[in-house]
Amino acid sequence: MAEIHALGPAAPGNRMLKLTAFLFGAVAYLTFLFTILYAIGFVAGLVVPKAIDTGAKSTVFEALAINLALMSLFAVQHSVMARKSFKQWWTRFIPKPVERSTYVLLASLTLLLLFWQWRPMPAVIWHVEEPEMAAVISGLSFVGWVIVFTSTFLINHFELFGLHQVANHLAGREMSPPVFRTPLLYNFVRHPIYLGFIIAFWAAPTMTAGHLLFAAVTTAYIFVGILLEERDLTAMFGDDYRRYRERVSMLLPWRKLI
């Protein structure tokens, strides 16, 4: 009986594995926080050492090729690892409690690579000269980031970024099954997080060719991501999500079809 007990959930080795998983999840979450804060500075051209319009000079074609490759790498990683079939395969090799943390960590590292290797394309597409109007547009961009963060906390911020899973695993608690909820902003649009990103990326008092490329490609990817995500949500929640789609618009609160 003593040998059996030693191999149970409270065994020192098992406890150490759970603690290791939690620490891994915490590192992944802190990496995400650093990445998203850096992203704000990267897009706005504030504080960070390497922004969207700074960095090594290159030809237009070289910059276009490198930037598209970096965004494609993120899109593939972000989309493939989010699919249910990939998760089922992936969790054969890694513990299920750290699956989300691993996804978050790799997505963050891919974004950091993009920020590091991004090539500026400085040709100006538009520039708002009036200081007051420029300040309003910059403020609108930060409103977009506020919408992003607020929307994550309206659902379950820490579960979305993997920390809840590893904390429950450390405490020996099972994760609750997903429940379909539509808190606050989700009663106006189905994807307020994506809406916030679109606002943050496009609200720029000075829009360069590089910034425009970044905004356009990420917006296109957002629409692809929405199609994939809604397919998964419909499979998960069935008629509840179908009725939600009929009642609430995708991104624009005043237009049902969008």
MIKOLLUM-295507 format. One record per residue: x, y, z of N, C-alpha, C in turn; residue number from 1. Coordinates in steps of 0.2 Angstrom, whole numbers, plus 2048, in hexadecimal, padded with zeros to 3 digits. Layout:
residues N
+------+------+------+-------+-------+-------+------+------+------+-----+
! n_px ! n_py ! n_pz ! ca_px ! ca_py ! ca_pz ! c_px ! c_py ! c_pz !   n !
+------+------+------+-------+-------+-------+------+------+------+-----+
!    X !    Y !    Z !     X !     Y !     Z !    X !    Y !    Z ! NUM !
...
+------+------+------+-------+-------+-------+------+------+------+-----+
end
This chain:
residues 258
+------+------+------+-------+-------+-------+------+------+------+-----+
! n_px ! n_py ! n_pz ! ca_px ! ca_py ! ca_pz ! c_px ! c_py ! c_pz !   n !
+------+------+------+-------+-------+-------+------+------+------+-----+
!  804 !  7FA !  800 !   800 !   800 !   800 !  804 !  806 !  800 !   1 !
!  80A !  806 !  804 !   80E !   80C !   804 !  811 !  80D !  7FD !   2 !
!  813 !  808 !  7F9 !   816 !   809 !   7F3 !  810 !  80C !  7EE !   3 !
!  80A !  80A !  7EF !   805 !   80D !   7EA !  804 !  814 !  7EC !   4 !
!  804 !  816 !  7F2 !   803 !   81C !   7F5 !  808 !  821 !  7F2 !   5 !
!  80E !  81F !  7F2 !   814 !   823 !   7F0 !  813 !  824 !  7E8 !   6 !
!  80F !  820 !  7E4 !   80F !   822 !   7DD !  808 !  826 !  7DC !   7 !
!  805 !  828 !  7E1 !   7FF !   82C !   7E0 !  800 !  833 !  7DE !   8 !
!  7FA !  837 !  7DE !   7FB !   83E !   7DC !  7FF !  842 !  7E1 !   9 !
!  7FF !  840 !  7E7 !   803 !   844 !   7EC !  80B !  842 !  7EC !  10 !
!  80D !  83D !  7E8 !   814 !   83B !   7E8 !  818 !  841 !  7E6 !  11 !
!  81E !  841 !  7EA !   823 !   847 !   7E9 !  824 !  848 !  7E1 !  12 !
!  826 !  843 !  7DD !   827 !   844 !   7D6 !  821 !  847 !  7D3 !  13 !
!  81B !  844 !  7D4 !   816 !   847 !   7D0 !  814 !  84E !  7D2 !  14 !
!  815 !  850 !  7D9 !   815 !   857 !   7DB !  81A !  85B !  7D7 !  15 !
!  820 !  859 !  7D6 !   825 !   85D !   7D3 !  823 !  85E !  7CC !  16 !
!  820 !  859 !  7C8 !   81E !   85A !   7C1 !  819 !  85F !  7C1 !  17 !
!  814 !  85F !  7C6 !   80F !   864 !   7C5 !  812 !  86B !  7C7 !  18 !
!  817 !  86B !  7CB !   81A !   872 !   7CC !  81E !  874 !  7C6 !  19 !
!  821 !  870 !  7C3 !   825 !   871 !   7BD !  820 !  874 !  7B8 !  20 !
!  81A !  870 !  7B7 !   815 !   872 !   7B2 !  813 !  879 !  7B3 !  21 !
!  812 !  87B !  7BA !   80F !   881 !   7BC !  814 !  887 !  7BA !  22 !
!  81B !  885 !  7BC !   820 !   88A !   7BA !  821 !  88B !  7B3 !  23 !
!  820 !  886 !  7AF !   820 !   887 !   7A8 !  81A !  88B !  7A5 !  24 !
!  814 !  88A !  7A8 !   80F !   88E !   7A6 !  80F !  895 !  7A8 !  25 !
!  812 !  897 !  7AE !   814 !   89D !   7B0 !  819 !  8A1 !  7AC !  26 !
!  81E !  89D !  7AA !   823 !   8A0 !   7A5 !  81F !  8A2 !  79E !  27 !
!  81B !  89D !  79C !   818 !   89F !   796 !  813 !  8A5 !  796 !  28 !
!  810 !  8A5 !  79C !   80B !   8AB !   79D !  80F !  8B2 !  79D !  29 !
!  815 !  8B2 !  7A1 !   819 !   8B8 !   7A1 !  81C !  8BA !  79B !  30 !
!  81D !  8B5 !  797 !   820 !   8B6 !   790 !  81B !  8B9 !  78C !  31 !
!  814 !  8B6 !  78D !   80F !   8B9 !   789 !  80E !  8C1 !  78B !  32 !
!  80E !  8C2 !  792 !   80D !   8C9 !   794 !  812 !  8CE !  791 !  33 !
!  819 !  8CC !  791 !   81E !   8D0 !   78E !  81D !  8D1 !  787 !  34 !
!  81A !  8CB !  783 !   819 !   8CC !   77C !  814 !  8D1 !  77A !  35 !
!  80E !  8D0 !  77E !   808 !   8D4 !   77C !  80A !  8DC !  77E !  36 !
!  80E !  8DD !  783 !   810 !   8E4 !   785 !  814 !  8E6 !  780 !  37 !
!  819 !  8E2 !  77D !   81E !   8E4 !   778 !  81A !  8E6 !  772 !  38 !
!  815 !  8E2 !  770 !   811 !   8E3 !   76A !  80E !  8EA !  76A !  39 !
!  80B !  8EC !  770 !   808 !   8F3 !   770 !  80E !  8F8 !  76E !  40 !
!  814 !  8F7 !  771 !   819 !   8FC !   76F !  81B !  8FB !  768 !  41 !
!  81B !  8F5 !  766 !   81E !   8F3 !   75F !  819 !  8F7 !  75A !  42 !
!  812 !  8F6 !  75B !   80E !   8F9 !   756 !  80D !  900 !  756 !  43 !
!  80E !  903 !  75C !   80D !   90A !   75D !  814 !  90E !  75D !  44 !
!  819 !  90A !  75C !   820 !   90E !   75C !  822 !  911 !  762 !  45 !
!  820 !  90E !  768 !   821 !   912 !   76E !  825 !  90D !  773 !  46 !
!  82B !  910 !  776 !   82E !   90D !   77C !  833 !  907 !  779 !  47 !
!  830 !  902 !  776 !   834 !   8FC !   774 !  83A !  8FE !  76F !  48 !
!  840 !  8FA !  770 !   845 !   8FC !   76C !  844 !  8FA !  764 !  49 !
!  840 !  8F6 !  763 !   83F !   8F4 !   75C !  837 !  8F4 !  75A !  50 !
!  835 !  8F9 !  756 !   82E !   8FA !   755 !  82D !  8F8 !  74D !  51 !
!  827 !  8F9 !  74B !   825 !   8F7 !   745 !  828 !  8FB !  73F !  52 !
!  82A !  901 !  741 !   82D !   905 !   73C !  835 !  907 !  73D !  53 !
!  838 !  902 !  741 !   83F !   903 !   742 !  842 !  8FC !  741 !  54 !
!  849 !  8FC !  740 !   84D !   8F6 !   73F !  851 !  8F7 !  739 !  55 !
!  854 !  8F1 !  738 !   859 !   8F0 !   732 !  855 !  8F2 !  72C !  56 !
!  859 !  8F6 !  728 !   856 !   8F8 !   721 !  857 !  8F2 !  71C !  57 !
!  853 !  8F2 !  718 !   853 !   8ED !   712 !  84F !  8EF !  70C !  58 !
!  84F !  8EC !  707 !   84C !   8ED !   701 !  844 !  8EC !  702 !  59 !
!  840 !  8EF !  6FE !   839 !   8EE !   6FF !  837 !  8E7 !  6FE !  60 !
!  83A !  8E3 !  6F9 !   838 !   8DC !   6F8 !  83B !  8D8 !  6FE !  61 !
!  841 !  8D9 !  700 !   843 !   8D5 !   706 !  83F !  8D6 !  70C !  62 !
!  83D !  8DC !  70D !   839 !   8DE !   713 !  832 !  8DA !  713 !  63 !
!  82F !  8DB !  70D !   829 !   8D8 !   70C !  829 !  8D0 !  70D !  64 !
!  82E !  8CD !  70A !   82F !   8C6 !   70A !  830 !  8C4 !  711 !  65 !
!  835 !  8C7 !  715 !   836 !   8C5 !   71C !  830 !  8C6 !  720 !  66 !
!  82D !  8CC !  720 !   827 !   8CD !   724 !  821 !  8C9 !  723 !  67 !
!  820 !  8C7 !  71C !   81B !   8C2 !   71B !  81C !  8BB !  71E !  68 !
!  823 !  8B9 !  71D !   825 !   8B3 !   720 !  824 !  8B3 !  727 !  69 !
!  825 !  8B8 !  72B !   825 !   8B8 !   732 !  81D !  8B8 !  734 !  70 !
!  819 !  8BC !  731 !   812 !   8BB !   732 !  80F !  8B5 !  730 !  71 !
!  811 !  8B2 !  72B !   80F !   8AB !   729 !  811 !  8A6 !  72E !  72 !
!  817 !  8A6 !  731 !   819 !   8A2 !   736 !  815 !  8A2 !  73C !  73 !
!  813 !  8A8 !  73E !   80F !   8A9 !   744 !  808 !  8A6 !  743 !  74 !
!  805 !  8A8 !  73D !   7FE !   8A6 !   73B !  7FE !  89E !  73B !  75 !
!  803 !  89B !  738 !   803 !   893 !   738 !  803 !  890 !  73F !  76 !
!  808 !  893 !  743 !   809 !   890 !   74A !  802 !  892 !  74E !  77 !
!  800 !  898 !  74D !   7FA !   89A !   751 !  7F4 !  896 !  74F !  78 !
!  7F3 !  894 !  749 !   7ED !   891 !   747 !  7ED !  88A !  748 !  79 !
!  7F3 !  887 !  746 !   7F3 !   87F !   746 !  7F3 !  87D !  74D !  80 !
!  7F7 !  880 !  752 !   7F7 !   87E !   758 !  7F0 !  87F !  75C !  81 !
!  7EC !  883 !  759 !   7E5 !   884 !   75D !  7E0 !  87F !  75B !  82 !
!  7E1 !  87B !  756 !   7DC !   877 !   753 !  7DC !  871 !  758 !  83 !
!  7D6 !  86E !  759 !   7D4 !   869 !   75D !  7D8 !  862 !  75B !  84 !
!  7D9 !  861 !  755 !   7DC !   85B !   752 !  7E3 !  85B !  754 !  85 !
!  7E6 !  861 !  754 !   7ED !   862 !   755 !  7EE !  861 !  75D !  86 !
!  7EA !  864 !  761 !   7EA !   863 !   768 !  7EA !  85C !  76A !  87 !
!  7E5 !  858 !  767 !   7E5 !   851 !   769 !  7EB !  84D !  767 !  88 !
!  7EF !  84F !  762 !   7F5 !   84C !   760 !  7FA !  84E !  764 !  89 !
!  7FB !  855 !  766 !   800 !   858 !   769 !  800 !  856 !  771 !  90 !
!  7FA !  854 !  774 !   7FA !   852 !   77B !  7FC !  84B !  77C !  91 !
!  7FE !  848 !  776 !   800 !   841 !   777 !  808 !  841 !  779 !  92 !
!  80B !  847 !  778 !   812 !   848 !   779 !  813 !  84D !  77F !  93 !
!  80F !  851 !  780 !   810 !   856 !   786 !  80A !  855 !  78B !  94 !
!  80A !  857 !  791 !   805 !   856 !   796 !  7FF !  85B !  794 !  95 !
!  7F9 !  859 !  795 !   7F3 !   85D !   793 !  7F3 !  864 !  796 !  96 !
!  7F5 !  864 !  79D !   7F4 !   86A !   7A1 !  7F9 !  870 !  79E !  97 !
!  7FE !  86E !  79A !   803 !   873 !   798 !  802 !  874 !  790 !  98 !
!  7FD !  871 !  78D !   7FB !   872 !   786 !  7FA !  879 !  784 !  99 !
!  7F6 !  87D !  788 !   7F4 !   884 !   787 !  7FA !  888 !  788 ! 100 !
!  7FE !  887 !  78D !   804 !   88B !   78F !  809 !  88A !  789 ! 101 !
!  80A !  884 !  787 !   80F !   883 !   781 !  80D !  887 !  77B ! 102 !
!  806 !  887 !  77A !   804 !   88B !   774 !  805 !  892 !  775 ! 103 !
!  804 !  895 !  77B !   805 !   89C !   77C !  80C !  89D !  77C ! 104 !
!  810 !  899 !  77F !   817 !   89B !   77F !  81A !  89B !  777 ! 105 !
!  818 !  896 !  773 !   81B !   896 !   76C !  818 !  89C !  768 ! 106 !
!  812 !  89D !  76A !   80F !   8A3 !   766 !  812 !  8A9 !  768 ! 107 !
!  814 !  8AA !  76E !   818 !   8B0 !   771 !  81F !  8B0 !  76E ! 108 !
!  822 !  8AB !  76E !   829 !   8AB !   76B !  829 !  8AC !  763 ! 109 !
!  824 !  8AA !  760 !   823 !   8AB !   759 !  822 !  8B3 !  758 ! 110 !
!  81E !  8B6 !  75C !   81D !   8BD !   75B !  823 !  8C1 !  75D ! 111 !
!  827 !  8BF !  762 !   82D !   8C2 !   764 !  832 !  8C2 !  75E ! 112 !
!  832 !  8BC !  75A !   836 !   8BB !   755 !  834 !  8C0 !  74F ! 113 !
!  82E !  8C1 !  74E !   82B !   8C6 !   749 !  82D !  8CD !  74B ! 114 !
!  82C !  8CF !  751 !   82E !   8D5 !   753 !  836 !  8D6 !  752 ! 115 !
!  83A !  8D1 !  754 !   841 !   8D2 !   753 !  843 !  8D3 !  74C ! 116 !
!  840 !  8CE !  748 !   843 !   8CE !   741 !  83F !  8D2 !  73C ! 117 !
!  83A !  8D6 !  73E !   836 !   8DA !   73A !  83A !  8DF !  736 ! 118 !
!  838 !  8E0 !  730 !   83C !   8E5 !   72C !  837 !  8EB !  72A ! 119 !
!  83A !  8F1 !  72C !   835 !   8F7 !   72B !  834 !  8F8 !  724 ! 120 !
!  82F !  8FB !  722 !   82D !   8FD !   71B !  82A !  904 !  71C ! 121 !
!  82F !  909 !  71C !   82D !   910 !   71F !  829 !  914 !  71A ! 122 !
!  828 !  912 !  714 !   824 !   917 !   710 !  81D !  918 !  713 ! 123 !
!  81B !  91F !  714 !   816 !   921 !   717 !  80F !  921 !  713 ! 124 !
!  80A !  91D !  715 !   804 !   91D !   712 !  7FF !  922 !  714 ! 125 !
!  7FF !  924 !  71A !   7FB !   92A !   71C !  7FF !  92C !  723 ! 126 !
!  7FE !  933 !  724 !   800 !   936 !   72A !  7FC !  93C !  72C ! 127 !
!  7FA !  93B !  732 !   7F5 !   940 !   735 !  7F9 !  946 !  738 ! 128 !
!  7F9 !  94C !  735 !   7FE !   951 !   738 !  7FB !  955 !  73E ! 129 !
!  7F4 !  955 !  73E !   7F1 !   959 !   744 !  7F2 !  955 !  74B ! 130 !
!  7F6 !  958 !  74F !   7F8 !   955 !   756 !  7F2 !  952 !  759 ! 131 !
!  7EC !  956 !  759 !   7E6 !   954 !   75D !  7E3 !  94D !  75A ! 132 !
!  7E3 !  94D !  753 !   7E0 !   948 !   750 !  7E5 !  942 !  750 ! 133 !
!  7EB !  943 !  750 !   7F0 !   93D !   751 !  7EF !  93A !  758 ! 134 !
!  7EE !  93E !  75D !   7EE !   93C !   764 !  7E7 !  938 !  764 ! 135 !
!  7E2 !  93A !  761 !   7DC !   936 !   761 !  7DC !  92F !  75E ! 136 !
!  7E0 !  92F !  758 !   7E1 !   929 !   755 !  7E5 !  924 !  759 ! 137 !
!  7EB !  927 !  75C !   7EF !   923 !   760 !  7EB !  920 !  766 ! 138 !
!  7E7 !  924 !  769 !   7E3 !   922 !   76F !  7DE !  91D !  76D ! 139 !
!  7DB !  91D !  767 !   7D7 !   918 !   764 !  7DA !  911 !  764 ! 140 !
!  7E1 !  911 !  762 !   7E5 !   90B !   762 !  7E5 !  908 !  769 ! 141 !
!  7E6 !  90C !  76E !   7E7 !   90A !   774 !  7E0 !  907 !  777 ! 142 !
!  7DB !  90A !  775 !   7D4 !   908 !   776 !  7D3 !  900 !  774 ! 143 !
!  7D6 !  8FF !  76E !   7D6 !   8F9 !   76B !  7DA !  8F4 !  76F ! 144 !
!  7DF !  8F6 !  772 !   7E3 !   8F1 !   777 !  7DF !  8F0 !  77D ! 145 !
!  7DC !  8F5 !  77F !   7D7 !   8F4 !   785 !  7D2 !  8EF !  784 ! 146 !
!  7CF !  8F0 !  77E !   7CA !   8EB !   77C !  7CC !  8E4 !  77C ! 147 !
!  7D2 !  8E3 !  77A !   7D6 !   8DC !   77A !  7D6 !  8DA !  781 ! 148 !
!  7D9 !  8DD !  785 !   7DB !   8DB !   78C !  7D4 !  8DA !  790 ! 149 !
!  7CF !  8DF !  78F !   7C9 !   8DE !   793 !  7C5 !  8D8 !  790 ! 150 !
!  7C5 !  8D7 !  78A !   7C2 !   8D1 !   787 !  7C5 !  8CA !  78A ! 151 !
!  7CB !  8CA !  78B !   7CE !   8C4 !   78D !  7CC !  8C3 !  795 ! 152 !
!  7CB !  8C8 !  799 !   7C9 !   8C7 !   7A0 !  7C2 !  8C6 !  7A0 ! 153 !
!  7BE !  8C8 !  79B !   7B7 !   8C7 !   79C !  7B5 !  8BF !  79B ! 154 !
!  7B9 !  8BC !  797 !   7B9 !   8B4 !   797 !  7BD !  8B2 !  79D ! 155 !
!  7C2 !  8AE !  79B !   7C7 !   8AC !   7A0 !  7CE !  8AD !  79E ! 156 !
!  7D1 !  8B3 !  7A0 !   7D7 !   8B5 !   79E !  7DD !  8B0 !  79F ! 157 !
!  7DD !  8AD !  7A5 !   7E2 !   8A9 !   7A7 !  7E1 !  8A2 !  7A4 ! 158 !
!  7DB !  8A0 !  7A3 !   7DA !   89A !   79F !  7DC !  89A !  798 ! 159 !
!  7DB !  8A0 !  795 !   7DC !   8A1 !   78E !  7E4 !  8A1 !  78D ! 160 !
!  7E8 !  8A3 !  792 !   7EF !   8A3 !   791 !  7F2 !  89E !  795 ! 161 !
!  7EF !  899 !  797 !   7F2 !   892 !   79A !  7F3 !  892 !  7A1 ! 162 !
!  7F3 !  898 !  7A5 !   7F5 !   898 !   7AC !  7F0 !  894 !  7B0 ! 163 !
!  7E9 !  895 !  7AE !   7E4 !   891 !   7B2 !  7E5 !  88A !  7B2 ! 164 !
!  7E7 !  887 !  7AC !   7E8 !   880 !   7AC !  7ED !  87D !  7B0 ! 165 !
!  7F3 !  880 !  7B0 !   7F8 !   87E !   7B4 !  7F7 !  87F !  7BB ! 166 !
!  7F4 !  884 !  7BD !   7F2 !   885 !   7C4 !  7ED !  880 !  7C7 ! 167 !
!  7E8 !  87E !  7C3 !   7E4 !   879 !   7C5 !  7E8 !  872 !  7C5 ! 168 !
!  7EC !  871 !  7C1 !   7F0 !   86B !   7C1 !  7F4 !  86B !  7C7 ! 169 !
!  7F7 !  870 !  7C9 !   7FB !   870 !   7CF !  7F7 !  86F !  7D5 ! 170 !
!  7F1 !  872 !  7D5 !   7ED !   871 !   7DB !  7E9 !  86A !  7DB ! 171 !
!  7E9 !  866 !  7D6 !   7E6 !   860 !   7D5 !  7DF !  861 !  7D3 ! 172 !
!  7DD !  866 !  7D0 !   7D6 !   867 !   7CE !  7D5 !  866 !  7C7 ! 173 !
!  7CF !  863 !  7C5 !   7CE !   862 !   7BE !  7CB !  869 !  7BB ! 174 !
!  7CD !  86A !  7B5 !   7CA !   870 !   7B1 !  7C3 !  86F !  7B0 ! 175 !
!  7BF !  874 !  7B1 !   7B8 !   874 !   7B0 !  7B6 !  874 !  7A8 ! 176 !
!  7B1 !  870 !  7A6 !   7AF !   870 !   79F !  7AE !  877 !  79D ! 177 !
!  7AF !  878 !  796 !   7AE !   87F !   794 !  7A6 !  881 !  794 ! 178 !
!  7A5 !  887 !  796 !   79E !   889 !   796 !  79D !  88F !  791 ! 179 !
!  798 !  88F !  78D !   796 !   894 !   789 !  794 !  89B !  78C ! 180 !
!  798 !  8A0 !  78C !   796 !   8A6 !   78F !  797 !  8AC !  78A ! 181 !
!  793 !  8B1 !  78B !   794 !   8B7 !   787 !  793 !  8BE !  78B ! 182 !
!  799 !  8BF !  78F !   799 !   8C4 !   794 !  79A !  8CB !  790 ! 183 !
!  796 !  8D0 !  792 !   797 !   8D7 !   791 !  799 !  8D8 !  789 ! 184 !
!  79F !  8D9 !  787 !   7A1 !   8DB !   780 !  79F !  8D6 !  77C ! 185 !
!  79E !  8CF !  77E !   79D !   8CA !   77A !  795 !  8CA !  778 ! 186 !
!  791 !  8CE !  77B !   78A !   8CF !   779 !  78A !  8D4 !  773 ! 187 !
!  78F !  8D7 !  771 !   78F !   8DC !   76C !  792 !  8DA !  766 ! 188 !
!  798 !  8D6 !  767 !   79C !   8D3 !   761 !  79E !  8CC !  764 ! 189 !
!  79F !  8C8 !  75F !   7A1 !   8C1 !   761 !  7A8 !  8C0 !  762 ! 190 !
!  7AC !  8C5 !  75F !   7B3 !   8C5 !   760 !  7B6 !  8CB !  762 ! 191 !
!  7B5 !  8CE !  768 !   7B8 !   8D4 !   76A !  7BF !  8D4 !  76A ! 192 !
!  7C3 !  8CF !  76C !   7CA !   8CF !   76C !  7CD !  8D0 !  765 ! 193 !
!  7CA !  8CD !  760 !   7CC !   8CF !   759 !  7CB !  8D6 !  757 ! 194 !
!  7C5 !  8D8 !  759 !   7C3 !   8DF !   758 !  7C8 !  8E4 !  75B ! 195 !
!  7CA !  8E3 !  761 !   7CF !   8E7 !   764 !  7D6 !  8E7 !  760 ! 196 !
!  7D8 !  8E1 !  75E !   7DE !   8E1 !   75A !  7DD !  8E5 !  754 ! 197 !
!  7D8 !  8E4 !  750 !   7D7 !   8E8 !   74A !  7D7 !  8EF !  74B ! 198 !
!  7D4 !  8F2 !  750 !   7D4 !   8F9 !   752 !  7DB !  8FB !  754 ! 199 !
!  7DF !  8F7 !  758 !   7E6 !   8F9 !   75A !  7EA !  8F9 !  754 ! 200 !
!  7E9 !  8F5 !  74F !   7EE !   8F4 !   74A !  7ED !  8FA !  744 ! 201 !
!  7E7 !  8FC !  744 !   7E5 !   900 !   73E !  7E5 !  908 !  740 ! 202 !
!  7E4 !  909 !  747 !   7E3 !   910 !   749 !  7EA !  913 !  74A ! 203 !
!  7ED !  915 !  745 !   7F4 !   918 !   745 !  7F4 !  91F !  741 ! 204 !
!  7F7 !  924 !  745 !   7F7 !   92A !   742 !  7FC !  92B !  73C ! 205 !
!  801 !  926 !  73C !   806 !   926 !   737 !  806 !  91E !  735 ! 206 !
!  803 !  91D !  72F !   803 !   916 !   72C !  808 !  915 !  727 ! 207 !
!  80D !  911 !  728 !   813 !   910 !   723 !  811 !  90A !  720 ! 208 !
!  815 !  908 !  71A !   813 !   902 !   716 !  814 !  8FC !  71B ! 209 !
!  819 !  8FC !  71F !   81A !   8F6 !   724 !  814 !  8F5 !  728 ! 210 !
!  812 !  8FB !  72B !   80C !   8FA !   730 !  806 !  8F8 !  72C ! 211 !
!  805 !  8FB !  726 !   7FF !   8F9 !   722 !  800 !  8F1 !  721 ! 212 !
!  805 !  8EF !  71F !   806 !   8E8 !   71E !  804 !  8E4 !  724 ! 213 !
!  807 !  8E6 !  729 !   806 !   8E2 !   730 !  7FE !  8E2 !  731 ! 214 !
!  7FB !  8E8 !  731 !   7F4 !   8E9 !   732 !  7F0 !  8E4 !  72D ! 215 !
!  7F1 !  8E5 !  727 !   7ED !   8E1 !   722 !  7EE !  8DA !  723 ! 216 !
!  7F4 !  8D7 !  723 !   7F5 !   8D0 !   724 !  7F2 !  8CD !  72A ! 217 !
!  7F3 !  8D1 !  730 !   7F0 !   8CE !   736 !  7E8 !  8CF !  736 ! 218 !
!  7E6 !  8D4 !  733 !   7DE !   8D4 !   732 !  7DC !  8CE !  72E ! 219 !
!  7DF !  8CD !  729 !   7DD !   8C7 !   724 !  7DD !  8C1 !  728 ! 220 !
!  7E3 !  8C0 !  72C !   7E4 !   8BA !   730 !  7DE !  8B9 !  736 ! 221 !
!  7DC !  8BF !  738 !   7D7 !   8BF !   73D !  7D0 !  8BC !  73B ! 222 !
!  7CF !  8BE !  734 !   7C8 !   8BB !   731 !  7C9 !  8B4 !  730 ! 223 !
!  7CF !  8B2 !  72E !   7D0 !   8AA !   72D !  7CF !  8A7 !  734 ! 224 !
!  7D2 !  8AA !  739 !   7D2 !   8A7 !   740 !  7CB !  8A7 !  743 ! 225 !
!  7C7 !  8AC !  741 !   7C0 !   8AC !   743 !  7BC !  8A6 !  740 ! 226 !
!  7BD !  8A5 !  73A !   7BA !   89F !   737 !  7BC !  899 !  73A ! 227 !
!  7C2 !  898 !  73B !   7C4 !   892 !   73E !  7C2 !  891 !  746 ! 228 !
!  7C2 !  897 !  749 !   7C0 !   897 !   750 !  7B9 !  895 !  751 ! 229 !
!  7B5 !  898 !  74C !   7AD !   898 !   74D !  7AB !  890 !  74B ! 230 !
!  7AF !  88D !  747 !   7AE !   886 !   745 !  7AF !  882 !  74B ! 231 !
!  7B4 !  883 !  74F !   7B6 !   880 !   755 !  7B0 !  881 !  75A ! 232 !
!  7AE !  887 !  75B !   7A9 !   889 !   760 !  7A3 !  886 !  75F ! 233 !
!  7A1 !  886 !  758 !   79A !   883 !   756 !  79B !  87B !  758 ! 234 !
!  7A0 !  878 !  757 !   7A1 !   871 !   758 !  7A1 !  870 !  760 ! 235 !
!  7A3 !  875 !  764 !   7A3 !   874 !   76B !  79D !  875 !  76E ! 236 !
!  799 !  87B !  76C !   793 !   87D !   76F !  78D !  87C !  76B ! 237 !
!  78D !  87A !  765 !   787 !   878 !   761 !  783 !  87E !  760 ! 238 !
!  77C !  87D !  762 !   777 !   881 !   760 !  778 !  888 !  764 ! 239 !
!  77B !  887 !  76A !   77C !   88E !   76E !  780 !  893 !  76A ! 240 !
!  785 !  890 !  767 !   789 !   895 !   763 !  786 !  897 !  75D ! 241 !
!  782 !  892 !  75A !   77F !   894 !   754 !  77A !  89A !  755 ! 242 !
!  776 !  899 !  75A !   772 !   89F !   75C !  775 !  8A5 !  75E ! 243 !
!  77B !  8A4 !  761 !   77F !   8AA !   762 !  781 !  8AE !  75C ! 244 !
!  783 !  8AA !  757 !   786 !   8AD !   751 !  780 !  8B0 !  74D ! 245 !
!  77A !  8AE !  74E !   774 !   8B1 !   74B !  772 !  8B8 !  74E ! 246 !
!  774 !  8B8 !  755 !   772 !   8BE !   759 !  777 !  8C3 !  759 ! 247 !
!  77D !  8C2 !  759 !   783 !   8C6 !   75A !  787 !  8C7 !  754 ! 248 !
!  789 !  8CD !  752 !   78E !   8CD !   74C !  795 !  8CB !  74E ! 249 !
!  799 !  8CA !  748 !   79F !   8C8 !   749 !  7A4 !  8CD !  74C ! 250 !
!  7A4 !  8D3 !  749 !   7A9 !   8D8 !   74B !  7A6 !  8DF !  74C ! 251 !
!  7A1 !  8E1 !  748 !   79E !   8E7 !   748 !  798 !  8E7 !  74C ! 252 !
!  797 !  8EA !  752 !   791 !   8EA !   756 !  78B !  8EC !  753 ! 253 !
!  78B !  8F1 !  74E !   785 !   8F3 !   74B !  783 !  8F0 !  744 ! 254 !
!  787 !  8EB !  742 !   786 !   8E7 !   73C !  786 !  8E0 !  73D ! 255 !
!  780 !  8DD !  73C !   77F !   8D6 !   73E !  783 !  8D1 !  73A ! 256 !
!  785 !  8D2 !  734 !   788 !   8CD !   730 !  790 !  8CE !  731 ! 257 !
!  792 !  8D3 !  734 !   79A !   8D4 !   735 !  79B !  8D4 !  73C ! 258 !
+------+------+------+-------+-------+-------+------+------+------+-----+
end
